[in-house]
Amino acid sequence: YKSVSASWTEPKATCTSRRSAQYASFWVGLDGYSSSSVEQTGTDVDCSGRTAKYYGWYEMYPAYPVNFPNTVRPGDHLSASVTFSGSQTYTLVLKDSTQGWTQRVVKNQSGLARSSAEVIVEAPSSGSGVLPLADFGTVNLSGSTANAAALGSFNPTEIIMVDGSGNDKDSVTSLSGGETFSATWLRSN
């Protein structure tokens, strides 16, 4: 795969737990499904107690993610893309058209598989495993493309997060028009 892109409206998190932190990530990327690298950019909403923090980031995994300093608020319209432009150059773009900013990062890295293109809503992971999923309500993703074609044209694999007991942590709609779907939070653990 050479490119992936999608747009979404940053959802408003409901942070109710006083005890534990919770996290939700919305991103696009190349690799990650069956490879040990991921080239990705997107946004997070993290709950620390009852306080929600919204921010954008990029990551060339296994390197650590880098957070952008720009303001992200619930209701903001975001668009993201990752493009491989030949040789070993990757361009990661995150745009917040509501706040009026764009972050464009160019990274050079060789030997990456580019074996998958992904549009993801997830609980991110840390060194100790998958983190609790923040209650993001529902997020709608549109314009989901890979190699400039509708994601649905690639017969994509739908992945549903489950907790330790096998219960779904979110629900995901089928692709509409090959490019649009929604994810809805069900439980954090």
C-alpha positions in Angstrom: 0.0 0.0 0.0 1.2 3.5 -0.8 -1.5 5.7 0.9 -4.3 5.7 3.4 -6.6 8.6 4.5 -9.8 9.3 6.4 -11.7 12.1 8.1 -13.6 12.3 11.4 -15.2 14.6 13.9 -13.4 14.4 17.2 -15.9 12.9 19.6 -16.6 14.2 23.1 -15.4 11.8 25.8 -17.5 11.0 28.9 -14.9 10.7 31.7 -16.7 9.4 34.8 -14.1 7.2 36.5 -12.3 8.8 39.5 -9.9 5.9 39.8 -8.4 4.9 36.4 -7.2 6.5 33.3 -8.8 5.6 30.0 -7.8 6.2 26.4 -9.2 6.2 22.9 -7.3 6.7 19.6 -8.6 7.5 16.1 -6.0 7.1 13.3 -4.9 6.1 9.9 -1.8 4.2 9.0 0.2 1.8 6.9 1.4 -1.5 8.3 0.5 -2.9 11.7 -1.9 -5.7 10.9 0.7 -8.4 10.0 4.0 -6.4 10.3 6.2 -5.2 13.2 6.1 -1.5 12.1 3.3 1.1 11.8 3.4 4.5 10.1 0.4 6.3 11.6 -1.1 9.7 12.6 -4.3 10.7 14.3 -5.9 12.0 17.5 -6.5 10.8 21.1 -8.9 11.5 23.9 -7.5 10.5 27.2 -9.5 10.5 30.5 -7.5 11.2 33.6 -10.2 10.8 36.3 -13.0 13.1 35.1 -10.8 15.3 32.9 -10.5 14.7 29.1 -7.4 15.6 27.2 -7.6 15.9 23.4 -4.5 16.0 21.1 -3.0 14.9 17.8 0.1 12.8 17.3 2.1 10.7 14.8 4.1 7.5 15.2 6.7 5.6 13.2 6.4 2.5 15.4 8.5 1.0 17.0 9.7 4.5 17.7 7.7 6.3 20.4 4.7 8.5 19.4 5.2 12.3 19.1 2.4 14.5 20.3 1.6 17.7 18.4 1.2 20.9 20.5 -1.9 22.1 18.5 -5.3 22.5 20.1 -7.8 19.7 19.5 -11.4 20.0 20.8 -14.5 17.8 20.6 -16.4 18.7 17.5 -13.3 19.5 15.5 -13.2 18.2 11.9 -10.0 16.2 11.4 -8.5 14.6 8.3 -5.4 12.4 8.3 -3.2 10.7 5.7 -0.1 8.6 5.4 1.6 8.5 2.0 4.6 6.5 0.8 6.3 8.6 -1.9 8.9 6.2 -3.1 12.4 5.1 -2.0 11.9 5.3 1.8 10.0 8.5 2.3 6.7 8.7 4.3 4.6 11.8 4.6 2.1 11.9 7.6 -0.4 14.7 7.6 -3.0 15.6 10.3 -5.3 18.6 9.6 -7.8 20.2 12.0 -9.9 22.4 9.7 -11.9 23.7 12.7 -8.9 25.0 14.5 -7.1 25.9 11.3 -3.9 24.0 11.6 -2.0 21.3 9.7 0.9 19.1 10.8 3.0 17.6 8.0 5.8 15.2 9.0 8.2 13.7 6.5 10.2 10.6 7.7 12.7 8.4 5.9 12.8 4.8 6.8 13.7 1.8 4.7 12.5 -1.8 4.7 8.9 -1.3 5.9 6.4 -3.8 4.5 3.5 -1.5 3.7 1.5 -4.7 3.9 -1.8 -3.1 5.2 -3.7 0.1 5.2 -5.7 0.9 8.3 -8.4 3.2 9.5 -8.7 2.6 13.3 -10.6 3.3 16.4 -9.0 1.6 19.4 -7.8 1.5 22.9 -4.1 2.1 22.5 -1.5 -0.2 24.1 1.3 0.4 26.6 4.2 -1.8 27.7 1.7 -3.5 30.1 -0.9 -4.3 27.3 -4.1 -2.8 26.0 -5.2 0.2 28.0 -8.9 0.8 29.2 -11.0 2.3 26.4 -12.3 5.8 27.1 -16.0 6.4 26.5 -15.9 8.3 23.2 -19.6 7.8 22.4 -19.8 7.4 18.7 -17.3 8.5 16.1 -18.1 8.7 12.4 -15.2 8.2 9.9 -15.6 9.2 6.2 -13.5 9.4 3.1 -11.7 6.2 4.1 -9.4 5.3 1.2 -6.3 3.3 0.5 -4.2 3.9 -2.6 -6.8 6.7 -3.5 -9.6 4.1 -3.8 -12.5 3.4 -1.5 -11.4 1.2 1.5 -14.3 -1.1 0.8 -12.8 -2.0 -2.6 -10.0 -3.9 -0.9 -12.3 -6.3 1.0 -11.1 -5.0 4.4 -10.9 -7.0 7.6 -13.2 -5.7 10.4 -11.7 -5.9 13.8 -13.7 -5.5 17.0 -12.0 -4.9 20.3 -12.9 -7.3 23.1 -12.2 -7.4 26.8 -10.6 -10.2 28.8 -13.9 -12.0 28.9 -14.5 -11.8 25.2 -17.1 -9.0 25.4 -17.1 -6.4 22.6 -15.6 -3.1 23.7 -17.2 -1.3 20.8 -19.5 -1.8 17.9 -18.6 -1.0 14.3 -21.0 -0.4 11.4 -20.5 -1.8 7.9 -18.9 0.4 5.4 -21.3 2.7 3.6 -20.3 3.6 0.1 -17.0 1.8 0.8 -15.7 4.8 2.7 -17.8 5.6 5.7 -18.4 3.8 9.0 -19.1 4.5 12.7 -17.7 3.1 15.9 -19.6 3.2 19.2 -18.2 2.7 22.6 -19.7 -0.2 24.7 -17.3 -0.7 27.7 -13.8 0.2 28.8 -12.4 -3.2 29.9 
